């Protein structure tokens, strides 16, 4: 089973509904039958981190990089996913595609 560590920022300047985005992501993964375990347990080893920042400041990403984290991560930064603009209502579907490609990379 593929495991994803979920981290939320402090929510001081949310430009998106972080909880709704994650809830829709979980529902979408379940609907697609993808074997993915999402956890907030910081002690568990995970395959991927999902950093859910409410705004472009991306405090979680900055902290993670400063700490020298080595686990691959995806950073939601308001209506940005990594460096791409994604409307809030499309973020869950975008993340599902990225996660699916990580689990089962497309053939060349």
Residue pairs with C-beta under 8 A, 6 or more apart in sequence:
1 35
1 36
1 37
2 34
2 35
2 36
2 37
2 47
2 48
2 99
2 102
2 103
3 36
3 37
3 38
3 39
3 44
3 45
3 46
3 47
3 48
4 36
4 37
4 38
4 39
4 46
4 47
4 48
4 49
4 50
4 99
5 39
5 40
5 41
5 42
5 44
5 46
5 48
5 49
5 50
5 71
6 22
6 38
6 39
6 40
6 49
6 50
6 52
7 40
7 49
7 50
7 51
7 52
7 60
7 64
8 18
8 52
8 60
9 18
9 51
9 52
9 53
9 54
9 55
9 59
9 60
10 59
11 18
11 54
12 54
13 54
13 55
13 57
14 54
14 55
15 54
15 55
15 56
15 78
15 79
16 54
16 76
16 78
16 79
16 88
16 91
17 88
18 52
18 54
18 76
21 52
21 76
21 88
21 91
21 92
22 38
22 50
22 52
24 92
25 38
25 91
25 92
25 95
25 96
26 38
27 92
28 92
28 93
28 96
29 36
29 38
29 96
29 99
32 96
32 100
34 96
34 99
34 100
34 103
36 99
36 103
38 50
39 46
46 71
47 71
47 72
47 102
48 71
48 72
48 73
48 74
48 99
48 102
49 64
49 69
49 71
49 72
49 73
49 74
50 73
50 74
50 76
50 95
51 58
51 60
51 61
51 64
51 73
51 74
51 75
51 76
52 60
52 76
53 59
53 60
53 61
53 75
53 76
53 77
53 78
54 78
55 77
55 78
56 77
56 78
56 80
57 77
58 75
58 77
60 75
61 73
61 75
61 77
64 73
72 102
74 81
74 82
74 95
74 98
74 99
75 81
75 82
76 91
76 95
79 85
79 86
79 87
79 88
79 91
80 86
81 91
81 94
81 95
81 98
84 94
86 94
